[in-house]
Amino acid sequence: IDQLVILRTLMQCEVNHIDPFQDFTDYKTKAREYFQNNLKNETYISGVAELNGKIISACGVVFYNKPPSIISGKNVVGYVTNVFTIPKSIIL
């Protein structure tokens, strides 16, 4: 979970043009709580890629309910999010 928090923080910094070297303690606490709760109850799953035991890339799927489809009757939607790979310059 700690590595997912780091990746999420780096992704948010990149897409929002924020200096990643700021103090994000409050944000990281909220992100950690989100991952702990939602991985546990399976409303969020994550796929990762590792290099030398470190997660360098991740993506997630958030599951939520919507009104059922008239054709299938299903009501669960999966939303792909948090697709991020640490830039090669940072990995090396």
C-alpha positions as CSV (number, residue, x, y, z in Angstrom):
1,I,0.0,0.0,0.0
2,D,2.8,2.4,0.8
3,Q,4.2,2.0,-2.8
4,L,0.7,2.6,-4.2
5,V,0.5,5.8,-2.1
6,I,3.8,7.0,-3.5
7,L,2.7,6.3,-7.1
8,R,-0.6,8.0,-6.6
9,T,1.1,11.0,-5.1
10,L,3.6,11.2,-8.0
11,M,0.8,10.8,-10.6
12,Q,-1.3,13.6,-8.9
13,C,1.8,15.9,-8.9
14,E,2.4,15.2,-12.6
15,V,-1.2,15.8,-13.8
16,N,-1.6,18.8,-11.6
17,H,1.8,20.3,-12.3
18,I,2.8,20.3,-8.6
19,D,6.3,20.0,-7.2
20,P,6.6,16.4,-6.0
21,F,9.1,17.4,-3.3
22,Q,6.4,19.3,-1.2
23,D,5.1,17.8,2.1
24,F,2.1,15.7,1.2
25,T,1.6,14.1,4.6
26,D,-2.1,14.8,4.9
27,Y,-2.8,13.7,1.3
28,K,-0.7,10.5,1.8
29,T,-2.7,9.6,4.9
30,K,-6.0,10.0,3.0
31,A,-4.7,8.0,0.1
32,R,-3.4,5.2,2.4
33,E,-6.8,5.0,4.2
34,Y,-8.6,4.9,0.8
35,F,-6.4,2.0,-0.4
36,Q,-6.6,0.1,2.9
37,N,-10.4,0.3,3.0
38,N,-11.2,-0.2,-0.7
39,L,-8.7,-3.0,-1.4
40,K,-10.1,-4.8,1.6
41,N,-13.8,-4.5,0.6
42,E,-12.8,-5.1,-3.1
43,T,-14.3,-1.9,-4.5
44,Y,-10.8,-1.1,-5.8
45,I,-8.3,-3.5,-7.3
46,S,-4.8,-2.7,-8.5
47,G,-2.5,-4.2,-11.1
48,V,1.2,-3.4,-10.7
49,A,4.5,-3.9,-12.5
50,E,7.7,-4.4,-10.5
51,L,11.3,-3.9,-11.1
52,N,13.8,-5.2,-8.5
53,G,11.1,-5.6,-5.9
54,K,9.8,-2.0,-6.3
55,I,6.4,-1.1,-7.9
56,I,7.2,1.1,-10.9
57,S,3.8,1.1,-12.5
58,A,0.2,0.7,-11.4
59,C,-3.3,1.0,-12.5
60,G,-6.6,0.5,-10.6
61,V,-10.2,-0.3,-11.2
62,V,-12.9,1.3,-9.0
63,F,-16.1,-0.7,-8.9
64,Y,-19.4,1.0,-8.2
65,N,-23.1,0.3,-8.6
66,K,-25.4,2.0,-11.1
67,P,-29.0,1.4,-12.1
68,P,-29.2,-2.0,-13.9
69,S,-28.9,-2.4,-17.6
70,I,-32.1,-3.3,-19.5
71,I,-30.2,-5.8,-21.6
72,S,-28.0,-7.6,-19.1
73,G,-29.6,-6.6,-15.8
74,K,-26.2,-5.9,-14.4
75,N,-25.4,-2.8,-12.4
76,V,-21.7,-3.0,-11.5
77,V,-19.3,-0.7,-13.4
78,G,-15.5,-0.8,-13.4
79,Y,-13.8,2.5,-13.8
80,V,-10.1,2.3,-14.8
81,T,-8.0,4.9,-12.9
82,N,-4.6,5.6,-11.5
83,V,-2.7,4.5,-14.6
84,F,0.9,5.7,-14.0
85,T,4.5,4.6,-14.6
86,I,7.4,6.2,-12.8
87,P,9.5,8.0,-15.5
88,K,12.6,6.1,-16.5
89,S,14.8,9.0,-15.3
90,I,13.5,8.5,-11.8
91,I,13.8,4.7,-11.8
92,L,17.5,4.7,-12.9
